[in-house]
Amino acid sequence: MKAGEKPGYPGFKGKGWYDIITYLQSGFSLNDNMLTLSKIGDIKIKMHRSLEGNIKRLTIRRTPTQKWFVSILTDVETYQLLEHSDKAVGIDVGILSFAALSNGTYVPKLKKEHLNIKRH
């Protein structure tokens, strides 16, 4: 609200207003290469990998280049039991390197270009 305006009912948000839509466990269905969204309809999608587990959250986002992407969060337990060992190692997070281990190993810092982080 701008200074001096009277508060009132929210205005209509038209097409192109939202860049992110999130569905929490309901309001959508996924069948092969078709995503059905409540109040929106069917959308043809390209799956890049098969899904495992139950879908917990589905997020649809629009990039600045007007492309849409769907992120799917599932609940999959993917841990492995490790064999018992009497060996131990200490880890020191450092300034010159990312981490130094007590066995003499140094883990180098990651550079921004390796992290694939884009800042706006």
N, C-alpha and C positions, 0 to 999 in steps of 0.2 A: 504494500500500500504506500502510495506517495504521500508526502506531507500535505495536509489540508484536505485529503479525500475522506469521505464518509465511509466507514466500514459497512459491508453488506454481504450479500450472497456471493459465493465464489463464482467467478466467470467460467464460461464453457471453455474447455481445453480441446481445441480442434486437432485435426490430423497433423502429424508431425511434431506434436508437443512433447511426447515422451520418447526417451532414448533407451530406457530399461523397463522391462516388464518382468515381474517375478511371480511364479506360481509355487505355492508351498503344498506339495503332496496331493493337490486336487485341482480340478479345473482344466486338465489336459489329458490327452491320451496319445500314445506313441505306437504306431503300427507300421512296421517295415520302414518305408521312406516317406511316411505321412505323419505329420504332427497336427493334432486337432486341439485347438484352443477354444475355451469357452468364450462366447461373445465376439470371437474373431473369425473362427472357421478353420478349414483345412489348409495346411501349408506343406508344400512338398519340400523335403529336406534331404541333405546328403550326409549319411552317417559315416564317420571316419573310423569308428571302431565299434565293436559289439558292447552291449551294456551288461554289467554283472550287478546283481543285488537289486534292492528296492530303490526306486527314485524318491529322493527326499526333497529336492528342490530343482526347479527348472527356471533358468534365467535367460531372457532373450534381450540382446542389446544391439544397438545400432552404433556403428563406428562413424567417425567424422566423414568418411568417404561414402556414407549412406548404404553400407553393407550390413546385413543382419546376421548375428551369430547366436547359437543356442548353447548354453552350458548346462550340463546335467550333473547334479550331485547325487551319488548313490551311497548306500551303506554297505560296504564290502569289507570283510575282515581279511586282510592280506598279510598277516604276520607269519613269521616262521619261527619255530622253536629252535634255539641254538643249543649246540652240544655244550655240556658243562665243561668249564675250563678253569684252571687255577691261575691263568695268566691275567694280569691287570695292567692297565695303562692309565696314566694321568693326562689330562687335557688342560692346557692353559691357553685361553683365548688372548691373542696378543695384538700389538699395534703394528709391528713390522710384518708379521705374517698373520693369516687368519687364525691359525692354531698351531701350538707346539705340543707334541706328544712326548711323554717321558721316555719313550724308546728311541728318541732322536729324530723322529720324523717331523717335518714341517709342512703344513698345509698352506699353500700360498693364498693371498687375497684374490677374490674374484673381482674382475673389472666390470664396470657398468655395461659395456657392450656384450659381455658374456651372459649377463642376467636377463637380457631382452626386456628391459624396463623402459617404457616410454613415458615421459613426463609432459604434461600439458602446460 
